[in-house]
């Protein structure tokens, strides 16, 4: 990598730049690549999705020679579905939560916490909040869960 940086190129192409590094070196190289990416164009070729999530803001996924995705990471994660994690102060029936608009699935993950999957690109947290308020449900926690890049990659390349 030092040789690649020697001539201060405008574009840097890196293939698996963190392979074989220990955890401390890994953090240092990730930070270096992110820093370089602020002023230069960096192409990162890797099959390690954690590396992409740690260093990239835009993702291109290629399957069998064809580009199947070319988006900002945050947009790619929210492209197909939204997952909202909500915790109430008591148990709510899954069937009741299925009345929310655009709901695909409801799972009681533990206790009074539910993972609600919506088939939309829209952020559904405000809808969950309004639904809870209208039905006099007390929300203790309300968060959005991002799909993992690994699962998105599998969906796009299978």
N, C-alpha and C positions, 0 to 999 in steps of 0.2 A: 504494500500500500504506500509506503514511503516513496518508492520509485514512481508510482503513479502521480503523487502529489508534487514531486520535485519541480515540474515545469508549470505549476499553477494552471491546470487545464480548466476550461469553462464547463466541460462535461466530464464526469467521472463514471466509469462503468465498473461495478464491483460484482464479482461472482463469489457467493458464499464467503463474505469477508470475515465472519466470526468463527468459522470452522476450526476446531482444535484449541480454542482459547479457554482459559480458566475464567471463573465468574468475575473476577476483578478486571481482567483484560477485556472481557466481553462488555462490561459497563463503559470502560474507557473508549473502546472502539465505537460503540453505539453513540456515545456523546460526541465523539469526533465526527462521525458521519453526519449526525444531525446538525452539528455546527457548520460543516462544509455545505450542507444542503440549504442553508440560509442564503448563501450568496452564489452557489454553483448548482448546476443540474447534476443530480446523482441518480444513476440507474443502478438498482440493486437487484441482482438475480439470485433468488433463493427459493428453496422449498420449505424453509422453516418459517411458518406463519407468525410465530412469536417475534421473529426478527422484523418482519414487515410491520407488525403492530407497534413495535418499539421505535422504529426509525422512519416510517413512511407516512406521508399525508395523502398520497395518491397511489392507486394500485392499478396495475394492468395484469390481468390474468389471461394466459394463453393456453388454449386446449387444442392439441393436434394442429398446431400452426395457425390457428384462428384466434383473434382477440375476442374473448367472451365477456370481458369487463374492462372498463377504463373509466374509473371514477375516483372521487375523493373517498378515503376510507370510511368516513362517517356516513356518507351517502350510500355507499355499498352495503354497509351494515343495516341500514334502515330501508333498503329497497323492497323487500318482500313482506316483511312483517314487523310488528312492534310487540315487544314483550314487556309487560308491566308487572312489577312485583308490588303487591299491596298487602299490608297487615292490618286487620281490624281488631277491635277489642273483644270480639267473640266470634264463634264459628258461624260462617255464612254458607248456605248450601250452594254447591257448584251450579246447580240449575238456575238459581237466582242470578248469579253473576253472568250466566249465558245470555241474559236479557240485554246486556250492554251492546251497543252498536258495533258491528263488524267483528264480533268475537268468533274466533276459530276454536279455541280450547281453553279450559280452566283446569288447573291442577292445584289441589291443596298440598303444598310442599311440606309444611309442618305447622303444627299448632293452628294459629289463626292467619297464617300467611298463604297467599295464593299467587300463582304465576298465571297471568292471563295473556294469551296470545291473540293478537288482532291481525286480521288480514288487511293491512293497509300500510301506507308509508307515513301516515299522519301520526303525530305524537298524541297518544290517547290518554295521557295522564289527566288532563283537564276533564275529559269525559268520565273517567273513573271517579274523580273527585266530585263532579256534579251528581253522578249517579248515587254515590255514597251519601252526599248531603240530602238529596231528594228523598232517599229511603232511610234517613236518620241512622246511618251507619257511621261509626267513629273510626277514622283512619289513624293508625299509629305510625305507619310508614308507607311511603309511596315512591317507588323508584322505577326507572326505565332500565331494562337489561339489554345490552347489545349482543347481537349474534356473534359468535366467534368467527374469525376469518377462516379458520380451518373448516368449519361447517359450510360456510359460503363457498369456499373453494371446491369442496366435495360436491355441492349442489350444482355448481357451474361446470364441472368437468366430468360428471357421470352421465 
